[in-house]
Amino acid sequence: MLWDVSPVAFTLSLGSLQLPIRWYGLFFASTFAYGILIFRFMFRREQRPVDEVYDLVLYVIGGTVLGARLGHVMLYNPVFYLTHPWKIFALWEGGLASHGAVLGILIGVWLYSRQASNQSFLFLCDRIGVAVPLSGCLIRIGNFFNSEILGTPTELPWGVIFSRVDPLPRHPVQLYEAFCYLVIFLIQFRYYLRRGNAGPEGHLFGRFFVFLFSARFVMEFFKQEQAAFETGWALSMGQWLSIPAVLAGVLLIRRARRLERSEG
């Protein structure tokens, strides 16, 4: 399959200013739009004030953007950004890290939970653990449109040639990952609906960590190295960062089960 679709969806004309709108930006922005809908559904289902969702989303948006950008800056190209600090703010040039985004979201949720009534940090994280996998799915589709986060070369019949990059057929790892995250979202959402709520605090959040970062660990084997310093590593940066996240998820699940037994 030859992929030669332009990363620009359309161009806005604002007088003499031409503003290109990229597919990636549309997919990224859509994650917050659907996130509002899902959280409104959950809050309404749990008979909580729906208007509180909008305050939470503002914290999540800030945490996502700052965390994803700073994660990329500090983890994947620190030398460049230390010598070109003004480039840290050049979001339009690309460079977001999903591990940084997750950390940023958690910080944003923690800050929100400190002033929210009747909404603990883990209560909110459980519901984040339902919604975020779909965000990951949409963002990886955006990466596919951008011809970035490339897979390794392959001779399999579904290999994709990203004509804007090179003539090699590659694993469409962005779509592999998007599919995994979609499945995780469906599993998490089904669990939430069957339990009537998120279950013991921390359980859904722990499952999210185990499912998502296990999938991320496996998908890294199909990815081309994203930073020069990873050359020769047995595991990629993404895999090393995924291991503690999976372990944290296991601990959260064990904690939630002990809590459930003690309350039962």
C-alpha positions in Angstrom: 0.0 0.0 0.0 1.3 3.4 -1.0 0.5 6.2 1.5 0.9 9.6 0.0 -1.9 11.5 1.7 -1.1 15.1 2.6 -0.8 15.7 6.4 -2.7 18.9 5.8 -6.5 18.4 5.9 -7.3 21.9 4.7 -6.1 25.5 4.9 -7.9 28.4 6.5 -7.6 31.7 4.8 -7.6 34.6 7.3 -7.0 37.6 5.2 -3.4 37.4 4.0 -2.7 34.6 6.5 -2.8 31.0 5.3 -3.3 28.6 8.3 -2.8 24.9 7.4 -4.9 22.6 9.6 -3.3 19.2 9.9 -5.0 15.9 10.3 -3.0 15.2 13.4 -4.3 18.4 15.0 -7.9 17.4 14.2 -7.5 14.0 15.7 -5.7 15.4 18.8 -8.4 18.0 19.4 -11.2 15.4 18.9 -9.8 13.5 21.9 -11.0 16.3 24.2 -14.3 16.6 22.5 -15.2 13.0 22.9 -13.7 13.0 26.4 -16.2 15.6 27.5 -19.0 13.4 26.1 -17.8 10.3 27.9 -17.3 12.1 31.2 -20.7 13.7 30.9 -22.2 10.3 30.4 -20.4 8.8 33.5 -21.2 11.8 35.7 -24.8 11.8 34.7 -25.0 8.0 35.3 -23.5 8.5 38.7 -25.8 11.4 39.5 -23.0 13.9 39.8 -23.0 17.5 38.6 -22.3 17.4 34.9 -21.0 20.9 34.8 -18.0 19.9 36.8 -16.7 17.9 33.8 -15.7 21.2 32.1 -13.4 22.2 34.9 -11.8 18.8 34.9 -11.2 18.9 31.2 -9.4 22.2 31.4 -6.9 20.6 33.8 -6.6 17.6 31.6 -5.9 19.6 28.5 -3.2 21.6 30.2 -1.6 18.5 31.7 -1.7 16.7 28.4 -0.1 19.4 26.3 2.5 20.4 28.8 3.3 16.8 29.8 3.5 15.5 26.3 5.8 18.3 25.1 8.1 18.3 28.1 8.3 14.5 28.0 9.5 14.7 24.4 12.0 17.5 25.2 13.5 15.7 28.3 13.4 12.1 27.1 14.1 12.1 23.4 16.1 15.2 22.5 17.3 17.0 25.6 20.6 18.2 24.1 19.0 19.9 21.2 16.4 21.7 23.4 18.9 22.7 26.0 20.9 24.4 23.2 17.8 25.8 21.5 15.4 26.5 24.4 13.1 28.6 22.3 12.2 25.5 20.3 10.6 24.0 23.3 7.5 26.1 22.6 7.4 25.3 18.8 4.6 22.8 19.1 3.7 23.2 15.4 7.0 21.5 14.6 5.9 18.3 16.3 7.3 16.3 19.2 4.9 14.9 21.8 5.6 11.9 24.1 2.8 9.7 25.2 4.4 8.8 28.5 4.9 12.5 29.3 1.2 13.0 28.4 0.1 10.4 30.9 2.2 12.0 33.6 0.9 15.4 32.7 -2.7 14.2 32.9 -2.1 12.7 36.3 -0.7 15.9 37.6 -3.6 17.9 36.2 -6.1 15.5 37.7 -4.3 15.6 41.1 -4.5 19.5 41.0 -8.2 19.3 40.1 -8.9 16.8 42.8 -7.5 19.0 45.5 -10.3 21.5 45.0 -13.1 19.2 43.8 -15.8 18.1 46.2 -16.4 14.4 46.6 -14.0 13.4 43.8 -10.8 11.8 45.0 -7.7 11.5 42.9 -8.2 7.7 42.3 -11.9 8.2 41.7 -11.0 10.5 38.8 -8.1 8.4 37.6 -10.4 5.4 37.2 -12.6 7.3 34.8 -9.6 8.7 33.0 -8.6 5.0 32.6 -11.8 4.5 30.6 -11.5 7.5 28.3 -7.7 7.8 27.6 -7.2 4.6 25.5 -9.6 6.0 22.9 -7.5 9.2 22.9 -4.4 7.1 22.2 -6.2 5.4 19.3 -7.1 8.7 17.7 -3.7 10.2 18.2 -2.0 7.2 16.6 -4.3 7.6 13.6 -3.1 11.2 13.5 0.5 9.9 13.5 -0.3 7.7 10.5 -1.6 10.7 8.6 1.6 12.5 9.5 3.8 9.6 8.3 5.6 9.6 11.7 6.4 7.0 14.4 7.3 4.7 11.6 7.4 0.9 11.7 10.3 -1.3 10.8 10.6 -2.5 7.2 8.6 -5.6 6.3 7.8 -7.9 3.4 4.3 -8.7 4.7 1.6 -7.9 2.2 0.0 -5.2 4.3 3.3 -3.2 4.5 2.8 0.5 3.9 5.1 2.7 1.8 5.2 6.2 3.3 6.1 8.1 0.1 6.9 11.3 2.0 9.7 9.3 3.9 11.2 6.6 1.8 10.3 3.8 -0.7 10.5 1.0 1.9 7.3 -1.0 2.9 6.9 -0.7 6.6 4.8 -2.1 9.4 1.8 0.3 9.8 2.6 0.2 13.6 0.6 3.4 14.1 -2.5 1.4 13.1 -1.5 -1.7 15.1 -1.3 0.5 18.2 -4.5 2.4 17.4 -6.3 -0.9 17.2 -4.9 -2.1 20.5 -6.0 1.1 22.2 -9.5 0.9 20.7 -9.8 -2.7 22.1 -8.6 -1.5 25.5 -11.1 1.3 25.5 -14.0 -1.2 24.7 -12.8 -3.6 27.4 -12.6 -0.8 30.0 -15.9 0.8 29.1 -17.7 -2.6 29.2 -16.2 -3.2 32.7 -17.4 0.2 33.8 -20.9 -0.5 32.5 -21.1 -4.0 34.0 -20.0 -3.0 37.4 -22.4 -0.1 37.6 -19.4 2.1 38.4 -15.7 1.9 38.4 -15.5 -0.7 41.2 -13.1 -0.3 44.1 -11.0 2.8 43.7 -7.8 2.3 41.6 -9.0 -0.9 39.9 -9.9 0.5 36.5 -6.9 2.8 36.7 -4.6 -0.2 37.4 -6.1 -2.2 34.5 -5.5 0.8 32.2 -1.8 0.9 33.1 -1.4 -2.9 32.7 -3.3 -3.1 29.4 -2.1 0.1 27.7 1.6 -0.1 28.6 1.8 -3.8 27.9 0.4 -3.1 24.5 2.9 -0.2 24.1 5.8 -2.5 25.2 4.9 -5.1 22.5 4.3 -2.5 19.7 7.8 -1.0 20.3 9.3 -4.1 18.7 7.7 -3.1 15.4 8.9 0.5 15.6 11.9 2.2 14.1 14.2 3.9 16.6 12.8 7.3 17.5 16.1 8.7 18.9 19.7 8.2 17.9 20.8 7.3 21.4 18.6 4.2 21.4 20.9 2.5 18.8 22.1 -0.7 20.2 19.7 -0.8 23.1 18.0 -4.1 23.9 14.9 -2.3 24.7 13.7 1.1 23.5 13.1 4.2 25.6 9.3 3.6 25.3 9.7 0.0 26.6 11.9 1.0 29.6 9.3 3.6 30.5 6.4 1.2 30.1 7.8 -1.4 32.6 7.3 0.7 35.7 3.9 1.8 34.5 2.8 -1.9 34.2 4.2 -2.7 37.6 2.3 0.3 39.1 -0.9 -1.0 37.5 -0.4 -4.4 39.1 0.1 -2.8 42.5 -3.1 -0.7 42.0 -5.1 -3.7 41.1 -3.9 -5.7 44.1 -4.6 -2.7 46.4 -8.1 -2.4 44.9 -8.8 -6.1 45.4 -7.7 -6.0 49.0 -10.0 -3.0 49.6 -12.9 -4.8 48.0 -12.3 -7.9 50.2 -12.1 -5.8 53.3 -15.3 -4.0 52.5 -17.1 -7.2 51.5 
